[in-house]
Amino acid sequence: MSNIILRAVGILKCYPGNVALDHVDLTLYRNQINILIGENGAGKSTLMRILSGVETCDSGTIFINDKPISLRSPRDAAANGISIVHQELSVMPNLDISDNIFAGCELRRGAIVDRRAEDARSDIALNRLGKPMPVTQLTSQLSLGRRQIVELARTIAHGSKILILDEPTSALSITEANSLFRVIAELKQSGVTIVYISHRLHELLHLGDHFTVLRSGRVVGVAPKAEVTRQWIVESMSGRSGRSQALYDQPSSSEPVLKIRNLSLPSANKDEAYLHDLTFTLHHGEILGIYGLLGSGRTELMETLAGGYPSYAGTIELNAQPRRFYSVSDAIKAGIALVPEDRQRDGLFPDLSVRENIALAAGSRPILSRQHETEQIRTLVRDLNIAVTDIELPVSALSGGNQQKVLIARCLMRSPSVLLLDEPTRGVDVGAKEEIYRLLRRLARQGLSIIFTSSEIEETRSLADRVLVLRQGCISAGFARNELSDEALFAAASPGIVLGETA
């Protein structure tokens, strides 16, 4: 039997004013992990939507086992054993876990849905992922990482032969990611062909068997694992040298901007993250990293500081003034802005233009003339290198990395004293990551104080002047930049390990 399971030949896909895929050829090797790489806007997602039946190509042919097939709908793709887990999740919050896993393909006994069988198979799928959960729990009650687990469980439960994973670890901690990698290895051994898309180069080099690189809608590199290096990946996908400049500068001042004392956040659900007695200080021009595993409380901390949880206890002092935030509006008026973890659910308005999405910040400031406001937005778009030809285009037309920059631009429109970023480079390619890092360093040098969370140790080490580690809602350790190491960060974040002083 051929070791090739799928071939896409001459795939062309055009949108008004844009050639997304320019006669692309793609080969997927049977029972291997096929890596697809490219910067935001390279055409990866478009190609995967075509293979999963979400979109149709303008021309070209797709073969499975050397037989041409027609993929005009997701149902066609499923019939051919192809499934996809998108970067932006599609779970239905009004349904429970089991209903989500079997939505549209329910198990039946005659005309009746066999809920017991669905629950049992859902349990099996979740356990294979190493993340058992009550299958009757509503997905609206789940964190982003757990919703992604449900997406993966859906594909496992239906026995897909070709599984496309688009940024599957973008919301997962190291522990969950390692669990996923074990599942991927098991699926590969059991005969599943994997297509894996990620901007995390260490994952690609660790997992990949065969690599395909897209740039500007064209294939620019194809190689087996033995021929692939980190530099080859970066240079192929960007057309630039993989060598980057150091990003670190000392904080511009030791002057305190934000003081947090004994911050706690009660929780009615003992299984969910909470905050307990957090005390720390953020200085002028400092970039403070918050590192923690999924469920550590890092997102809850950011949302509390942004006014999302008025039930908090403790004190918040901003620019030497005591503050009490009863709403997000209170925090914004005080000078705190948040870029949320889930940009699709909590940040963007996809039907509005780039200009309108950024201009939403004007609601908390004095009214500006439309001309002045548009000039400010154009300046931000240029400074942040947002790749858009017309700011009146819908923000949904942008790649994930450029959408993230739109949210940062919205926050900067408010001229905040403190900028909060929850997973600032989730789903962002290598080139865009470096751009965001340089931007945040420049803003810090100009005096902006920044707090960011990340589930990536490498990112935390690269960007932070200082790091606090959260574990089960408590600060378990604190590190100056020269004290950081992968081992120390992971040890401090892992349950059951105590590292002493955390000041």
Protein Blocks (a to p, Z undefined) as FASTA:
>chain_A
ZZbfbdcehiacddehiafbghiacdddehiacdddddehilmmmmmmmmnomaccfbdc
ddeehiacddfbfklmmmnopacddfbdcbdfkbcfklmmmgoiaccehjbccfklmmmm
mmmmmmmnopacdfkbcfklpcfklmmmmmmmmmmmnopabdcdehkllmccfklmmmmm
mmmmmmmmnopacddddfbfklmmmmpmbdcddeehiafbdcdfklpcfklmmmmmnopa
fbdcdfbdcdfbfcdfbdcehiacddfblkbccdehiacdddehiacdddddehilmmmm
mmmmnopammbgcdddeehiacddfbfklmmmnopacddfblmlmmmcfkbcfklmmmmm
mmmpccddfklmmmmmmmmmmmnopacfbfkbcfklpcfklmmmmmmmmmmmnopabdcd
ehklgoiafklmmmmmmmmmmmmmnopacddddfbfklmmmmpmbdcddeehiafbdcdf
klgcfklmmmmmpghiaehjaZZ
